[in-house]
Amino acid sequence: MPKLRFAVLVVAVLPGVVAGGPNVALAQAQVQPLGPTPEQRAACQADYDKFCLGTIPGDGRIVACLRRQSDQLSQPCRKMLDSNGK
């Protein structure tokens, strides 16, 4: 009888595990990459080096630093910041 209960448990739980598999993979695929994109880096690297070199990355600190210097940023970097709304 214990073997039968285990089999029933496996059959009852297995569909939920299988159904959750694709959802987990889909959720992982939608995670945003950390750090700037290559386009953002190209547009703002010189401005970062000039104004924000000592800023520790994370929690939007670099973007905040660049925004504080907005009137002195290069046109490509300013445009990139404005287009991203960050």
N, C-alpha and C positions, 0 to 999 in steps of 0.2 A: 504494500500500500504506500509506503514512503516514496518509492520510485514513481508511482503514479502521480502523487502530489507534486513532485519536482517537475515532471513532464508538463503538468497542467500549468504550473507557475512559469515555466519557460515559454510555453505557447502563449500565455497571457501577456507576458512582458516583452517578448521578442518583437511584436509589431510596433510597439512604442519606440524601441531602440532603433529598429530599422527606419521608421518614419522620421526619427529625430536626426539621423545621420545626414541626409541632404540639407536639412535646415541648419545644422551646425556648420557644414561646409559653406553654405551660402552666406551665413553670418560672418564667417572668417574672411570670405572673399570681399566683403563690403567694408572691411576695416580700412580706414584712411592711412596712408603711409606716414610715418613720422618724419619730420624735417621738411625742408623746402624741396620743391620739385626742381629739376634741372633748369627749367625756365626761370623760376624765381631766383635761384642761386645766380644764374648768369646776369639777371637784371640788377641784383642788389649786392653782389659780393663786394664790389669796390666801396659801396656806401657802408656796408657792414664793417669792412676793414678800417674805414676812415672814422666812423662815428661810434661803433658798438662793439669793437673788438674784445673788450673785457666782459661783455654781457654773457652770463651763463644761459645756455639754451634751455627752453622748457617753459611751459605755462604762458606762452606768448610774450616773453620778455624781450626777445630780439625784435619782434614786430613793434612792440611798444616803444623800444628805443629808436627804431627807424622812424616811427610816426612822430616822435618828439623832435626829430630833425627834418621834418617834411619839407620845410622851406629851403633846405640845403641839399636835398637828395637829387640824384641824377634823374632826368626825365624818365628813363626806362623803369627805374625802381619805384618812383612815385606812381607811375601808371600801373605797375604790377600791384602795388599796395591798394590803390584805389579800385582796381578791377576785382580784387579778391575780397574787398570789404573787411579785411583783417588788419 
